[in-house]
């Protein structure tokens, strides 16, 4: 058996990729994602704590880790978890460790984290699939995309949109809540339709969309507890959760074929 196909080698390679990605994030990116620094020593003008070379080197390290994992390790799934998932988790911890200033956009920090996390996870998957065994790996890219990338992208889109839906529903009256429920139902149905088209089973698809909503609800709840903010409205999240779950399940209902009316 080829040494690179041994399970222990794949596990070790995935762990190494996770460590490299984590170290790169800690060294090349600011620990406080909202940090501001003077544009020059003694200047009163502040700019972001990120540097273009730090972000570029971080992206290169992630790409190399994903490529090596996809080429010699456990494939795209392992790369998405190790090279993309680990720095995404670290970024979430760094966000939670620094309370944002109270302004009109403070409550939207979770969308910033979600966008960056989706970019890292999906990007790692794309790089890993390109790296898989040369030409045979490229030939398998469409199937791998359907199994991994599409569900990951759908989960990210559901999390993002669900946050906005509950934001509209929170503290609103019955009419607005009803519209939010319909929006959540449509969101779940659209996600279910896409997941059904790529071959996902009904239970898997429903768990994916419900889990995506629960992820954002958990992130918002934890941040409120840490920063002593007002807790997210449970009813608004409940409406969004039930709507998405029901919509996804509805996308798998049997379709009645269109035919001529009886007796025609």
Order of alpha helices (4+ residues) and beta strands (2+ residues): alpha-beta-beta-alpha-alpha-alpha-alpha-alpha-alpha-alpha-alpha-alpha-alpha
